[in-house]
Amino acid sequence: MTDPQTPHDELLTLLAAVCDGHADDADRRRLDTLLAADSAARSVYLRYMALHAALERRRPELPKALPSQPTMLVGREHRSWRIFGSAAAAALVLLTVAVWFVMQSTSQDDAVDHRPAAPVAMLSNISSDAQFAEGGRLLGDDLQPGMITLTSGQAQVMFHSGAVVDLTGPCEFKMTGMNQGFLLRGKLEATVPPRAKNFTVGAPYGIHVIDLGTRFSMNTDEDVTRVRVLEGRIELAMTQDAATPQRLTLVAGHLARLERGRLVEHLGPERELALTPDADTYINGRVPDQSLGNDPRLIANEWNASGPRWTMIRFDLTHVTDPITTARLELTSRLVNAQPNTFAVYGLNTDAPWVETGDGALTYANTPWRTDSGPNLDAMFNAAPLSMFTSTQRVDELAVAFDVADDDSLMTFLNQHRGGRVTFVIAEQEPLPDAIGDAWDSRESNHPPRLILHAAPLVNTLPGLSPTPVKGSEK
């Protein structure tokens, strides 16, 4: 005789399949049907999901699989990031979001909301290193109108409308309504489905980005805001001048830069440039008269020692005429047993030429940026590093590519020198007692340094902005 089934046996079987990663499309469609039709099933589902999430957080870390290729990338996290580290967990989060929308639409039938302010969004994803100034926040938390301050890591906010906003810390983002927010500081990326059309994100100085069915990113820092359209199109409203508010439509691939609420640059679709050095070397205080331009290695160590070694890498930007929007410097290291160290990337603020090899080749002794006691840092470097990166300890000959991120200071420096040549100097910062610095492949090796640029042409729209009245210009 067949055992009688409980009312939710089919639901539990489907949930187990999803969590184990065995559910197919038919299983997921059936699960959606069950959840949409039965509030009790949704309650069971949410309890099951919460238990599964708790178990995932408590289980020991599994060993990571060995990479199929020997090259790893160290630097900024990729935009795709997961909560539980598995496809099953990611699918579970998506299902949770779907249930949340259904429950929001039926909540008046199931319970009375006694909270002082109705939630407008949900915390739908967080990275393992996410930290909030407001204290501990949990996956699935309802979010009322107000500020969310992400001090580090990444977090995802899903609005009732369906708009999804990915925040990267440090970031201050205010939820101001069911389909709108305000970016006070930091970076976000918004994905907006058709049902959330006209989703709006404000920024200081009367800036409003109005979605027209798209995916876009924003970056606000003090007086400057950058808006990039990744897919579809947006409307950029500028209301700083209340008498003549202006609008500009941006399409995929376009970027706008605003200063104090005024458009100063409108760029078209980007192109990627991958450059290798036209010269590289390192200078060594222990052999001050020796040219090291033919060495297949580039070495940096002992920042404060009597015989420091600094890496010098030069790139030719004479053919780069369009504004540079992002920049990334890639280095490949092969030094075994190096202790983890932090390195600074400086940009030379002088056009003094230097030669890699041959007569007059650059050495520690003949560098034009020196005083009687050695190279003159004040004349040689900008006031602060353009970027920083950390090397990691290695026990074999695996190559490690250090992604020296697309920092704004690096991009600004390159734009100041496009049409000419730029030299980067890499120096060790505050070395550990047993540190031996690090070494990277030079242009004479199989893995030369690379400078990856994105450049975009200027679009001549500044004089022709439309003085169309803008609604909702308040913050």
PyMOL commands that set and color helices and strands:
alter all, ss='L'
color gray80, all
select helices_A, chain A and resi 9-20+25-37+39-58+87-110+194-196+377-380+408-417+462-464
alter helices_A, ss='H'
color red, helices_A
select strands_A, chain A and resi 72-74+121-126+131-132+142-143+146-152+154-159+164-177+180-191+200-203+207-221+224-238+246-251+255-259+262-267+271-275+279-284+297-300+309-316+324-333+342-347+370-371+374-375+387-390+400-404+421-429+438-441+450-455
alter strands_A, ss='S'
color yellow, strands_A
deselect
rebuild
show_as cartoon
